[in-house]
Amino acid sequence: MRCRKCGHDQSKVMDSRFRPEQNLIRRRRLCLSCGYRFTTHERVVMTMPLVIKKDDSRESFEREKVYAGIRRACEKLPISVEQMENLVGEVERYVQEIGSDEVPSSLIGEFVVQRLRDLHPVAYVRFASVYKSFKDVDDFMLELKEILDDRK
């Protein structure tokens, strides 16, 4: 691992921590040349299934796309980056646990919708409005009424 300060390619791992919720290994390193300390993050690369889109096309599962959708839904809400990262990690694990070579995008979307519903009602409505493609205001109002009824 190259040092960000001097560019030397020899470093010593001082501490490692596995974060299962993000499927991530965090390592604290020490440059053997200049003594600079820095952090690296490693993610296990696993073969992910193809995602079957609504139009029957297929594309690779992309963690970044899931994160971008969740981030848009959580914008300007009191939801931390760590909570969003944890949710993306849950989605990845869910897709892997299905154990299939192909997964419909509808399953992924429904999983995200349910988790956002537990996380924050506004994030849920934002994501659901795009995911469920509400046809008109009445559909949107029915969804909001359902949320209000669940809160009672």
C-alpha positions as CSV (number, residue, x, y, z in Angstrom):
1,M,0.0,0.0,0.0
2,R,1.5,3.3,-1.0
3,C,2.0,6.1,1.5
4,R,-0.1,9.1,0.7
5,K,2.6,11.4,2.1
6,C,5.8,10.1,0.6
7,G,4.7,7.5,-1.9
8,H,6.8,4.6,-0.4
9,D,5.2,1.2,-1.0
10,Q,6.1,-0.5,2.3
11,S,3.8,-0.1,5.3
12,K,3.0,-2.0,8.4
13,V,-0.5,-2.8,9.6
14,M,-1.0,-1.4,13.1
15,D,-4.6,-2.3,13.6
16,S,-7.4,-4.1,11.6
17,R,-11.1,-4.1,12.3
18,F,-13.8,-5.9,10.4
19,R,-17.1,-4.1,10.0
20,P,-19.6,-6.8,9.0
21,E,-22.5,-4.3,8.6
22,Q,-20.5,-2.7,5.7
23,N,-18.6,-5.9,4.6
24,L,-15.4,-3.8,5.1
25,I,-12.0,-4.2,6.7
26,R,-10.5,-1.0,8.1
27,R,-6.7,-1.0,8.5
28,R,-4.5,1.5,10.3
29,R,-1.1,1.6,8.6
30,L,2.3,3.0,9.3
31,C,4.7,4.0,6.5
32,L,8.0,2.3,7.1
33,S,9.8,5.2,5.3
34,C,8.4,8.4,6.8
35,G,6.4,7.1,9.8
36,Y,3.1,8.6,8.4
37,R,0.0,6.9,9.7
38,F,-3.0,6.4,7.4
39,T,-6.2,4.3,7.1
40,T,-7.2,2.0,4.3
41,H,-10.5,0.3,3.7
42,E,-10.8,-3.1,2.0
43,R,-13.9,-4.7,0.7
44,V,-14.2,-8.3,-0.2
45,V,-15.1,-8.5,-3.9
46,M,-17.7,-11.2,-4.4
47,T,-19.4,-12.3,-7.6
48,M,-22.7,-10.5,-7.6
49,P,-25.7,-11.6,-9.6
50,L,-27.1,-9.8,-12.6
51,V,-30.0,-7.5,-11.9
52,I,-33.1,-8.0,-14.1
53,K,-34.5,-4.6,-14.9
54,K,-38.2,-3.9,-15.6
55,D,-37.6,-4.0,-19.3
56,D,-36.0,-7.5,-19.0
57,S,-32.5,-6.2,-19.7
58,R,-29.8,-7.3,-17.4
59,E,-26.9,-5.5,-15.8
60,S,-24.4,-6.0,-13.1
61,F,-25.3,-5.3,-9.5
62,E,-23.7,-2.0,-8.6
63,R,-23.3,-1.0,-5.0
64,E,-22.8,2.6,-6.0
65,K,-26.2,2.8,-7.8
66,V,-28.0,1.5,-4.6
67,Y,-26.0,4.0,-2.5
68,A,-26.9,6.9,-4.8
69,G,-30.6,6.1,-4.7
70,I,-30.5,5.8,-0.9
71,R,-28.5,9.0,-0.6
72,R,-31.0,10.9,-2.7
73,A,-33.9,9.6,-0.5
74,C,-32.1,10.6,2.7
75,E,-30.9,14.0,1.5
76,K,-31.3,16.8,4.1
77,L,-32.6,14.3,6.7
78,P,-30.9,13.3,10.0
79,I,-29.5,10.1,8.6
80,S,-25.8,9.6,8.9
81,V,-23.5,8.3,6.1
82,E,-22.8,5.3,8.3
83,Q,-26.5,4.4,8.5
84,M,-26.7,4.7,4.7
85,E,-23.6,2.6,4.3
86,N,-25.0,0.0,6.6
87,L,-28.2,-0.1,4.6
88,V,-26.3,-0.7,1.4
89,G,-24.3,-3.4,3.1
90,E,-27.6,-5.1,4.1
91,V,-28.8,-4.9,0.5
92,E,-25.6,-6.5,-0.7
93,R,-25.9,-9.3,1.8
94,Y,-29.6,-9.8,0.9
95,V,-28.8,-10.1,-2.8
96,Q,-25.9,-12.6,-2.1
97,E,-28.1,-14.7,0.2
98,I,-30.8,-15.1,-2.5
99,G,-28.2,-17.3,-4.1
100,S,-29.3,-16.9,-7.7
101,D,-27.3,-15.8,-10.7
102,E,-30.0,-13.2,-11.5
103,V,-32.2,-11.1,-9.2
104,P,-35.2,-9.0,-10.3
105,S,-34.7,-5.3,-9.5
106,S,-38.2,-5.3,-7.9
107,L,-36.9,-7.6,-5.1
108,I,-34.0,-5.2,-4.4
109,G,-36.3,-2.2,-4.6
110,E,-38.8,-3.7,-2.2
111,F,-36.0,-4.6,0.3
112,V,-34.8,-1.0,0.2
113,V,-38.3,0.4,0.6
114,Q,-38.9,-1.8,3.7
115,R,-35.6,-0.8,5.3
116,L,-36.1,2.9,4.6
117,R,-39.6,2.7,6.1
118,D,-38.0,1.6,9.3
119,L,-35.3,4.2,9.1
120,H,-37.2,7.4,8.3
121,P,-40.7,8.0,6.9
122,V,-39.7,10.9,4.6
123,A,-36.8,8.9,3.1
124,Y,-39.3,6.0,2.6
125,V,-41.8,8.2,0.8
126,R,-39.1,9.8,-1.4
127,F,-37.7,6.4,-2.4
128,A,-41.1,4.8,-2.8
129,S,-42.3,7.7,-5.0
130,V,-39.7,6.8,-7.6
131,Y,-39.6,3.1,-7.1
132,K,-43.3,2.5,-7.1
133,S,-43.9,5.0,-9.9
134,F,-47.0,6.6,-8.5
135,K,-49.4,7.4,-11.3
136,D,-51.1,10.4,-9.7
137,V,-51.5,12.3,-6.4
138,D,-54.2,9.8,-5.3
139,D,-51.6,6.9,-5.3
140,F,-49.2,9.1,-3.4
141,M,-51.9,10.1,-0.8
142,L,-52.8,6.4,-0.3
143,E,-49.2,5.6,0.6
144,L,-49.0,8.6,3.0
145,K,-52.2,7.5,4.7
146,E,-50.8,4.0,5.1
147,I,-47.7,5.5,6.8
148,L,-49.9,7.6,9.1
149,D,-52.1,4.6,10.0
150,D,-49.0,2.5,10.9
151,R,-47.8,5.3,13.3
152,K,-50.9,5.1,15.4
